[in-house]
Structures are given as structure tokens and as C-alpha cells.
Amino acid sequence: MERLATRPAQVYLNQDANTLVRQTLERGQGKLNDTGALCIQTGKFTGRSPKDRFIVRDEMSENTVDWGEVNIPVSSEIFDNLLRKMNVFIQDREVWVRQCYAGADFDYRLNVTVMNTTPWANLFCHHLFLRPSTSELETYQQEWVILQVPEFLADPAIDGTRQENFTMINFSKKMILIGGSAYTGEMKKGIFSVLNFLLPHQHNVLPMHCSANEGIQGDVALFFGLSGTGKTTLSADVNRKLIGDDEHGWAADTVFNFEGGCYAKCIDLRADKEPQIYAAIKHPALLENVGFFSDTNRVDYGDAGITENTRAAYPIDHIKNAKKHSTGGIPKNIFFLTCDAFGVLPPIAKLTTAQAMYHFLSGYTAKVAGTEVGIREPQSTFSACFGRVFLPLHPTAYAELLGKKLDAHPEVNVWLVNTGWTGGAYGVGNRISLHYTRAMVQAAIQGDLTNQMFTPHPYFGVLIPETCPGVPAEILDTRNTWKNKDAYDKQAKILADLFIQNFAPYRTKASQEIQNASPQLVQEV
């Protein structure tokens, strides 16, 4: 609390979840659904605002942060002025304070003190950050501070912001200021950005935007993928323990979750499709911006009237097969998931270390016609390291660190898995069967692909297995599924060129090894 220049009218410290739910209901800020989850609305902002995320440019960040459209610089003076204004703003308000931390590995734990002006935002932090024990709270040392005041609006003309809302990270003062937006994900991703700066820079730990699970034998699998690639579906496995669903670190001898809960998309959520998530939405879970069936408190998960980005936040122990301590050993298998609507990439392929770094830097998937207004043909989407907007350092720093991890652990297998189209692009071909995708992932995890013969893809060079248990051999090479082979080659060259164009800004800072893993446009097939 010492970073507050003025004292709020009322401070609630480390309230339990039941109390936070009750306080929300008493203030008319939410209601319970039929499963006991607390339902609230985040107001004007129902998602993050990346163009309003700033990092203070000072001696600590000047020569380390990759400045540009993702990491927008702001002066210390602007930060300090906003902090003073926010201090004054909250002096007559209620404030909920939570002492928590990020990072399940004690060696890399980051203590986070969160200050909110609504009890339900503090409930979100209770769920998503890790919760210290009673004894740990007795010796808790304040480190990082998040001050989230959605009611405070900046004056862009005076305060140096783009508009009234802002998220501002100060690495020197170890503070994050959030104003003008009540979207809770800004807090979660603010700390993720902090860890993406500190862990590689200070500890040689690779931060990862991925899910992780563990088998009975202790084998860990990581799943990377942008929205719509099947990351949640494929990583949810009743036969494997969940380590975490979104943010992890890879240290010298461990993979560890950054978080204490899950923040799941729940648009079109169904019990038969995502039973674990569906069952997890119970008291005291938090549901954001959902609609209800008429005259009931039963959630209509198909209702996108407020936003497509409806969300559920809950502690990780709401997932039955979640691991009690969210850590595991060195990963045995890593999956890069992509939904390739061009119908070019194979349904599964093994990657060399160089290819793994290249595809990690690329972070590719594709949108299909009908998902957004104006999209008529497949549209490529690239997000470096599968989370470009959260990376304070240059993306090649993370790719090089991944390469070092893989060189140190040659037993780790990296796979590219296409959950998109085969037999033609979207509109012509068919979506790869989820049944087959699950079989391929399972075969990789069980080691059934280890001794297979592999054939390099003619354009991308990734290694295609000749056979896979439970999967017809003819679908493993996507080119064979196209009736018109010339049409496939044309489409493959288009996609390869998109990869090359996307990689161009990274080329000057990428190693020769990564550059050599780029797709080849001129090939005889």
C-alpha cells in the first residue's frame, strides 16, 4: 500500500471468494446464474485494447524493449502524473487489495499486489493469480503493484494517452496502471508482459503462451496455437493432468504455470464439446458479458449480443484432473497448432530445431471466409511466438532461447499440427477430422512416430511421417489429397510466399540457422 499517496475511504484486504461474490451482489454489480457463478459486465471494453498499452521508456527499458506498434513508449513524467491523479481519484472510494503471486516455481515467483475498485475484479485476481498460504501471507513482501481503476478516465490532450483508457507498465517502479477499462484480461496480460520481459532477460527462462499437460509417466506436452486452432480442445485430456491452460515458463529443469486459474472463452460452450470447462463454471467462478435465456438466470452461451469474447474465470482446481502443484518436468513433446485454411500444410509433421525456431517466430494460422466481414478467401494470420502483443523483447530473443532449450534437450520432439483443411482450400476441401488429429497427437505423445520414416515437404521442408497408427496413410501428405496437384503447388507457393513476407522484418536479427528454415519457393515436385 505504500505506493498510494492517499488512503482510500475503505480498504478490503485479501477477501475470500465468497465475500467478494457477496459484496458484488450487495452493490448491484452482478447476479448469480443457475450454477452459482457470478455474472458481471465489463462495460465499454469487452476485450484488451493493444493500441492503448504503453511501456515507460527509461534507463531500464531503453535498450532492451523492442519499441514500435506493439510496445509503445511513454515517458516517466506521463506515468508519474497519471499515478498522482489516480491516487487522488481513489481517496474517497472503496478499494479491494489482494496479495498474490505469479509463477508456480518458487525460484521465479513474482509477488503481485493488486488494487481494484470493484470486488468482482478482485475476484478475478483471486482466481487467475496464485494464492499464497496463510503462513506465506505473514511474510509477504510487496514487489509488483497493479492499480486498476476503470472509473478513472485519462484526458489524452493532457495525459499523453491515445484515448481515455490505458494500460501502462513501468519496469523501474514495478507498477502497472490501468484506467478507463474494466476488462479484467488487461491485468492478466499485463503481468504476462512483465514476465515476458523479466524471465528471459534476468533468468534465462523461456516464457510461453501455451497450455501444458502431463501424462501418467510424468511426460509433459506443450500446446501452442492462436485462436481457433484447437489448443483448448487438444490439450484437454481426461487421461492427462492439466498443468495450465495459457501461460508457462520453461526453466533449466522444469515447466511451470504462471497462473492459479483459467480464463476460458465460453462463446458457444457446450457440455458435450468442452465438458471440463462447462463443469468448471460453478460457484465462485466469474462469467463476463454473457447473455441469458429469457426470464431465467440460465446462461445462453450462444448469445454474442454483448461480445463474441465472453469469458469464464475460475481457479484451476475447478478442473478435476488439474495437477495440484502446477509444475512439470522438461517437455517431451511440443505441438505448434495451426488451422491452415489454404489446405497446404500436412496434418502432422516433425520439425528440426531450426524449423521449430522459424515456426515459433511465425506463429501462423488462417482465418476463413465468414468469420469476419469482408473475408472471402483464406486470410493468413501471423503472431510471433504465438503471442506477439505480449512480447516486450524482440521476438527473435524468444526464438533463440527456444533453440537453446531444444539444443540442450535433443530428446524433445517438436511437431507442427494442421487442424485446418485438406483435399483443397476452404470452400473446396474438407476440415481435417478431429478424430484423426487426436490420433496423431496421441501417437506423437506415445512415441509411436519416433521410428517412422519421414519425407520432407517439398516447399516447407517439414518432415512428414509415412504412417501413423489410426490414421489413413494417404492423408498424411496433403498434396496427395488434392485432385489437382498443380493447383496444390500453386497454393503452396502462395502460402510459402506469405511466410517469407512475414519473416522479412525479423531476418536481420535472426540467426542464419533460422533463416535457412524458411520455405523454398522454387521446387521441382
C-alpha positions in Angstrom: 0.0 0.0 0.0 3.0 2.3 0.4 2.8 3.4 -3.3 -0.5 5.1 -2.7 0.0 8.8 -1.9 -3.5 9.0 -0.4 -5.5 6.4 1.6 -8.8 5.2 0.1 -12.0 5.6 2.2 -12.2 1.8 2.8 -9.7 -0.9 2.1 -10.7 -4.6 1.9 -7.6 -6.8 2.2 -7.4 -10.4 0.9 -11.1 -11.1 1.0 -12.1 -14.7 0.3 -14.1 -15.6 -2.8 -17.4 -16.0 -1.0 -17.1 -12.5 0.5 -16.2 -10.9 -2.9 -19.2 -12.5 -4.5 -21.5 -11.3 -1.7 -20.0 -7.8 -1.9 -20.6 -7.7 -5.7 -24.2 -8.7 -5.3 -24.8 -6.2 -2.5 -23.6 -3.4 -4.7 -25.8 -4.5 -7.6 -22.8 -5.2 -9.9 -23.7 -8.7 -10.8 -26.0 -11.7 -10.4 -25.7 -15.4 -10.0 -26.5 -17.9 -12.7 -28.2 -21.2 -12.1 -24.8 -23.0 -11.3 -23.8 -20.4 -8.7 -21.3 -18.5 -10.9 -21.1 -14.7 -10.6 -22.1 -12.9 -13.8 -20.9 -9.4 -14.5 -20.5 -7.0 -17.4 -17.2 -5.2 -18.0 -18.8 -2.2 -19.7 -17.5 -0.4 -22.8 -14.4 -2.7 -23.1 -15.1 -6.4 -23.6 -11.5 -7.2 -24.7 -8.0 -5.9 -24.5 -7.0 -2.6 -26.2 -3.5 -3.3 -27.6 -3.1 0.2 -29.0 -3.6 1.7 -25.6 -0.9 -0.4 -23.9 2.3 1.6 -23.1 5.7 0.9 -21.5 7.7 3.6 -19.7 10.8 4.3 -21.6 13.7 4.9 -19.1 17.2 3.7 -18.4 16.0 0.2 -17.6 13.9 -0.3 -20.7 15.6 2.0 -23.3 17.9 -0.6 -24.8 16.0 -3.8 -24.1 12.4 -3.3 -25.1 11.5 -3.7 -28.8 9.9 -0.4 -29.4 7.2 0.0 -32.0 3.5 -0.6 -32.6 3.4 -3.4 -30.0 5.5 -1.7 -27.3 4.5 1.9 -27.4 6.9 4.2 -25.4 5.7 6.7 -22.8 7.8 9.0 -20.6 8.3 8.6 -16.8 6.7 12.1 -16.4 3.4 10.9 -18.0 3.4 7.8 -15.9 4.0 9.8 -12.6 1.4 12.3 -13.5 -1.3 9.6 -14.1 -0.3 7.9 -10.9 -0.8 11.1 -8.9 -4.2 11.7 -10.5 -5.3 8.1 -9.8 -4.2 8.4 -6.2 -6.3 11.4 -5.7 -9.2 9.8 -7.6 -9.4 6.8 -5.2 -9.1 8.6 -1.9 -12.8 8.7 -1.3 -13.5 5.2 -2.8 -13.6 1.6 -1.7 -10.6 -0.4 -2.8 -10.0 -4.1 -2.7 -6.4 -5.2 -2.3 -5.1 -8.7 -3.0 -1.6 -10.0 -2.2 -0.9 -12.8 -4.7 1.8 -14.0 -7.0 2.6 -15.3 -10.5 4.8 -18.3 -11.1 4.3 -21.7 -9.6 8.1 -22.3 -9.4 9.3 -20.7 -6.2 12.6 -19.7 -7.7 10.8 -17.4 -10.2 7.8 -16.3 -8.2 6.7 -12.7 -8.7 4.8 -11.2 -5.9 1.9 -9.1 -7.2 -0.3 -6.7 -5.1 -3.5 -5.8 -6.9 -5.7 -2.9 -6.1 -9.2 -2.8 -7.6 -12.2 -0.5 -7.2 -14.7 -3.4 -7.7 -15.0 -6.6 -5.7 -15.5 -8.7 -8.8 -12.3 -7.5 -10.4 -10.5 -8.6 -7.2 -12.4 -12.0 -7.5 -10.8 -12.3 -11.0 -7.4 -11.8 -9.4 -8.2 -14.4 -6.7 -8.9 -16.9 -9.5 -6.2 -16.1 -12.0 -3.2 -15.3 -9.9 -1.6 -17.8 -7.4 -2.9 -17.7 -3.9 -0.4 -17.6 -1.0 -1.0 -19.7 2.0 -1.8 -18.1 5.4 1.8 -18.6 6.5 3.1 -17.1 3.2 1.0 -14.0 3.7 2.6 -13.4 7.1 6.0 -12.9 5.4 4.6 -11.5 2.1 6.9 -8.8 0.6 5.3 -6.4 -1.9 7.0 -6.4 -5.3 4.9 -5.5 -8.3 1.7 -3.5 -8.0 -1.3 -3.3 -10.3 -3.6 -0.3 -9.8 -6.8 -0.9 -11.7 -9.3 2.0 -11.6 -11.8 1.6 -14.6 -13.7 4.7 -13.5 -10.7 6.9 -13.9 -10.6 8.4 -17.4 -7.4 10.0 -18.9 -7.5 13.2 -20.8 -5.5 12.4 -23.9 -4.7 16.1 -24.6 -3.1 16.4 -21.2 -2.1 12.9 -20.1 -0.3 11.7 -23.2 -2.6 8.8 -23.9 -4.3 7.9 -27.2 -7.8 7.9 -25.6 -9.4 7.7 -22.2 -8.4 4.2 -21.4 -4.8 3.0 -20.9 -2.6 0.3 -19.6 0.9 1.5 -18.6 3.8 -0.7 -17.5 6.7 0.7 -15.5 9.6 -1.8 -15.1 11.6 0.5 -12.9 8.8 1.3 -10.4 7.4 -2.2 -10.8 3.9 -0.9 -11.4 1.0 -1.4 -13.9 -1.6 1.4 -14.1 -5.0 0.5 -15.7 -7.6 3.2 -16.2 -10.8 3.6 -18.3 -11.3 -0.2 -18.9 -12.9 -2.8 -16.7 -11.9 -5.7 -18.9 -10.1 -8.0 -16.4 -7.8 -9.5 -19.1 -5.7 -6.3 -19.0 -4.4 -7.3 -15.6 -3.7 -10.9 -16.5 -1.8 -10.0 -19.7 -0.1 -7.0 -18.0 1.7 -9.4 -15.7 2.3 -11.8 -18.6 4.1 -9.0 -20.4 6.1 -8.3 -17.3 7.2 -11.9 -17.1 8.0 -11.9 -20.8 10.5 -9.1 -20.0 12.0 -10.3 -16.7 12.3 -14.1 -17.2 14.4 -14.2 -20.4 16.3 -11.1 -19.6 17.2 -11.9 -16.0 16.8 -15.7 -15.5 17.2 -17.4 -18.9 13.7 -18.8 -18.6 11.5 -19.0 -21.7 8.0 -17.6 -21.2 5.4 -19.3 -23.3 1.9 -18.6 -24.4 0.7 -22.2 -24.4 -1.2 -24.8 -22.5 0.6 -27.8 -20.8 -0.4 -31.2 -19.5 1.3 -34.2 -18.1 0.9 -38.0 -18.6 0.9 -40.8 -16.1 4.6 -41.3 -16.6 5.4 -37.6 -16.0 5.8 -36.7 -19.6 4.9 -33.1 -20.3 3.3 -31.8 -23.5 3.0 -28.2 -24.6 0.4 -26.9 -27.0 0.9 -23.5 -28.8 -1.8 -22.1 -31.1 -3.7 -18.9 -31.9 -7.5 -18.7 -31.6 -9.4 -21.4 -33.4 -6.6 -23.8 -33.8 -7.8 -26.3 -31.3 -5.4 -25.6 -28.4 -8.0 -25.9 -25.7 -9.7 -29.0 -27.3 -6.5 -30.9 -27.9 -4.8 -30.1 -24.6 -7.9 -31.1 -22.5 -7.4 -34.8 -21.9 -9.0 -36.8 -19.1 -6.1 -39.2 -19.1 -3.5 -36.4 -18.6 -3.2 -33.9 -15.8 -3.6 -30.2 -16.6 -0.6 -28.1 -15.6 -2.1 -24.9 -17.0 -4.2 -23.6 -19.9 -2.4 -20.4 -21.1 0.9 -19.1 -19.7 4.0 -21.1 -18.7 7.8 -20.8 -18.2 10.5 -23.2 -19.2 13.4 -23.1 -16.8 16.5 -25.3 -16.6 14.7 -28.4 -15.4 11.0 -27.5 -15.1 7.9 -26.2 -16.9 5.7 -24.1 -14.5 2.4 -22.4 -14.8 2.4 -18.6 -14.3 -1.2 -18.7 -13.1 -3.6 -20.1 -10.5 -6.6 -20.4 -12.7 -8.1 -20.4 -16.2 -9.7 -17.7 -18.3 -11.6 -19.6 -20.9 -13.6 -18.4 -23.9 -17.1 -19.6 -23.5 -18.9 -18.5 -26.7 -20.9 -21.5 -27.9 -19.7 -23.5 -24.9 -21.4 -26.9 -24.8 -21.1 -29.7 -22.2 -20.6 -32.4 -24.8 -17.8 -30.4 -26.6 -15.9 -29.0 -23.6 -17.1 -30.9 -20.5 -14.2 -29.8 -18.3 -14.7 -26.1 -18.9 -18.5 -26.4 -18.7 -18.3 -28.2 -15.3 -15.8 -25.7 -14.0 -18.3 -22.8 -14.3 -19.8 -23.1 -10.8 -19.6 -21.0 -7.6 -17.5 -18.9 -7.2 -16.4 -18.7 -10.9 -16.8 -15.4 -12.7 -18.7 -15.1 -16.0 -18.1 -12.0 -18.1 -20.5 -10.4 -20.6 -22.7 -13.4 -21.2 -26.4 -13.4 -22.1 -29.3 -15.4 -20.6 -32.3 -17.3 -21.8 -35.4 -15.1 -21.5 -36.7 -14.7 -17.9 -34.1 -17.1 -16.5 -30.7 -17.0 -14.9 -29.5 -19.8 -17.2 -26.7 -18.6 -19.4 -27.2 -18.7 -23.2 -23.6 -19.4 -24.3 -24.6 -18.9 -27.9 -25.6 -15.3 -27.2 -23.0 -12.9 -28.6 -25.2 -9.8 -28.1 -22.6 -8.1 -25.8 -19.5 -9.6 -27.4 -18.1 -12.8 -29.0 -15.4 -12.6 -26.3 -17.5 -14.0 -23.5 -15.2 -15.4 -20.8 -15.2 -17.5 -17.7 -12.6 -17.1 -14.9 -12.2 -19.9 -12.3 -9.5 -21.4 -10.1 -7.5 -24.2 -11.7 -8.8 -26.7 -9.1 -12.3 -26.4 -10.7 -10.7 -28.7 -13.4 -11.0 -32.2 -12.0 -7.7 -33.5 -13.4 -5.7 -30.4 -12.7 -2.3 -31.0 -11.1 -2.2 -29.9 -7.5 1.1 -28.1 -7.9 1.2 -26.6 -11.4 4.7 -27.7 -12.4 6.2 -30.4 -14.5 9.5 -31.6 -16.0 11.2 -30.8 -19.3 8.6 -31.2 -22.1 8.8 -34.4 -24.1 6.6 -33.1 -26.9 5.7 -29.6 -28.2 2.9 -29.0 -30.6 2.5 -25.9 -32.8 -1.2 -25.9 -33.8 -2.3 -24.2 -36.9 -5.7 -24.1 -38.8 -4.4 -23.8 -42.3 -7.4 -22.8 -44.5 -5.2 -22.8 -47.6 -5.1 -26.6 -47.3 -1.3 -26.8 -47.8 0.4 -27.9 -44.6 0.4 -31.6 -43.6 -1.8 -32.7 -40.7 1.3 -33.5 -38.7 5.0 -33.0 -39.3 8.1 -33.2 -37.2 10.3 -30.1 -37.0 14.0 -29.7 -36.8 15.4 -27.3 -34.2 15.8 -24.6 -36.9 12.3 -25.2 -38.2 10.9 -25.1 -34.7 12.5 -21.6 -34.2 11.2 -20.5 -37.6 7.6 -21.6 -37.0 7.7 -20.3 -33.4 8.7 -16.9 -34.9 5.9 -17.2 -37.5 3.0 -18.2 -35.2 0.8 -18.9 -38.2 -2.8 -19.7 -38.6 -5.5 -18.6 -41.1 -9.0 -17.1 -40.9 -11.7 -18.5 -43.2 -14.5 -16.8 -45.1 -17.4 -15.9 -43.0 -15.5 -15.4 -39.7 -15.1 -11.7 -40.3 -16.8 -9.2 -42.6 -15.0 -8.9 -45.9 -13.1 -12.1 -45.8 -13.9 -14.1 -49.0 -10.7 -16.1 -49.3 -8.4 -17.7 -46.7 -6.5 -14.9 -44.9 -3.2 -15.6 -43.2 -2.6 -14.5 -39.6 0.9 -14.4 -38.0 1.7 -13.7 -34.4 5.3 -14.1 -33.4 5.8 -16.7 -30.6 2.0 -17.2 -30.7 1.6 -14.0 -28.6 3.3 -11.1 -30.3 1.3 -8.4 -28.5 2.7 -9.6 -25.1 6.4 -9.5 -26.0 8.5 -6.6 -24.7 11.7 -8.0 -26.2 12.4 -8.6 -29.9 10.7 -11.8 -31.0 14.0 -13.3 -32.1 15.2 -13.3 -28.5 12.4 -15.8 -27.6 13.1 -17.9 -30.7 16.8 -18.1 -29.9 16.1 -19.1 -26.3 13.7 -21.8 -27.6 16.6 -23.0 -29.8 19.0 -23.2 -26.9 16.4 -25.2 -24.9 16.0 -27.7 -27.7 19.8 -28.0 -28.3 20.2 -28.7 -24.5 17.4 -31.3 -24.7 17.7 -33.2 -28.0 15.1 -35.7 -26.8 12.3 -33.1 -27.1 10.1 -33.5 -30.2 8.5 -30.6 -31.8 5.5 -31.1 -34.1 3.5 -28.9 -36.5 -0.1 -30.0 -36.4 -2.6 -28.6 -39.0 -6.2 -28.7 -37.8 -7.4 -27.0 -40.9 -8.2 -28.1 -44.4 -7.1 -31.0 -46.6 -8.1 -32.0 -50.2 -8.3 -28.3 -51.2 -8.5 -24.9 -49.6 -11.5 -23.7 -47.6 -14.6 -23.9 -49.7 -13.2 -26.8 -51.8 -11.6 -29.3 -49.4 -12.7 -30.6 -46.0 -11.7 -29.9 -42.4 -9.3 -32.5 -41.1 -11.2 -34.9 -38.9 -10.7 -34.1 -35.2 -10.7 -37.9 -34.7 -7.6 -38.2 -36.9 -6.0 -35.1 -35.3 -6.4 -36.6 -31.8 -5.0 -39.9 -33.1 -1.9 -38.1 -34.5 -1.3 -36.1 -31.3 -1.7 -39.3 -29.2 0.7 -41.2 -31.5 3.3 -38.5 -31.0 2.9 -38.4 -27.3 3.1 -42.2 -27.0 6.2 -42.3 -29.1 4.6 -44.2 -32.0 6.0 -41.8 -34.5 9.6 -41.8 -33.2 10.9 -44.6 -35.5 8.8 -43.7 -38.5 10.2 -42.8 -41.9 9.8 -39.1 -42.7 9.6 -37.3 -46.0 10.5 -33.6 -46.3 7.6 -31.3 -47.5 8.6 -30.0 -51.0 8.1 -26.3 -50.0 8.3 -26.1 -46.3 10.8 -28.9 -45.6 8.9 -30.1 -42.5 9.2 -33.9 -42.0 6.0 -35.9 -42.8 5.6 -39.4 -41.3 4.9 -42.1 -43.8 2.4 -43.8 -41.5 0.6 -43.1 -38.2 -1.5 -45.5 -36.1 -5.2 -45.0 -36.5 -4.8 -42.6 -39.5 -5.1 -43.4 -43.2 -1.6 -43.1 -44.8 -3.0 -41.3 -47.8 -4.0 -38.2 -45.8 -0.6 -37.6 -44.2 0.8 -35.9 -47.3 -1.7 -33.2 -48.0 -0.7 -32.9 -51.7 -1.9 -36.4 -52.3 -5.4 -35.4 -51.1 -5.8 -32.8 -53.8 -7.3 -34.0 -57.1 -5.4 -31.2 -58.9 -1.8 -31.4 -58.0 -0.9 -28.3 -60.0 -3.5 -26.3 -58.0 -1.9 -27.6 -54.8 1.6 -26.5 -55.9 0.2 -23.0 -56.8 -1.5 -22.7 -53.4 1.7 -24.0 -51.6 3.8 -21.3 -53.3 1.3 -18.6 -52.3 1.4 -19.7 -48.6 5.2 -20.1 -48.7 5.5 -16.5 -50.0 3.2 -15.3 -47.2 5.6 -16.9 -44.7 8.6 -15.3 -46.4 7.0 -11.8 -46.4 6.0 -12.2 -42.7 9.5 -13.2 -41.8 11.2 -10.3 -43.6 11.1 -7.8 -40.6 12.9 -10.5 -38.4 15.5 -11.5 -40.9 18.2 -9.0 -39.9 18.1 -10.1 -36.2 17.5 -13.8 -36.9 20.4 -16.3 -36.9 21.5 -18.0 -40.2 20.1 -21.2 -38.8 16.6 -19.7 -38.5 16.8 -18.1 -41.9 17.7 -21.4 -43.6 14.5 -22.9 -42.2 12.4 -20.6 -44.4 10.1 -22.2 -47.0 11.5 -22.6 -50.5 9.5 -21.2 -53.4 11.3 -22.9 -56.3 10.9 -26.6 -56.1 10.5 -29.5 -58.5 7.8 -31.8 -57.4 
